[in-house]
Amino acid sequence: MLPVIKDQPIRLFMKKLILTVICGCMATFALAQTLSGTATVKGIVTDSAKNALLGYITIAIKDAATQSR
């Protein structure tokens, strides 16, 4: 038989509590990434010097009032 530790229920409770808090934080962060509205951006991006098409680029849309993403 395994020896019984006095504070074993407390350790189990703390592990469950920490796991619950971590899962709650992850769910909150995942839900915070949703958009309030949807938008579609279409276009062609070219290099101004060579007038060549650029592939695999990333764009950022900024708020005109606050100049932030």
Secondary structure, DSSP 4 states (H G I P E B T S, - for coil): -PPPPTTHHHHHHHHHHHHHHHHHHHHHHHHTT--SS--------B-TTT--B--S-------TTT---
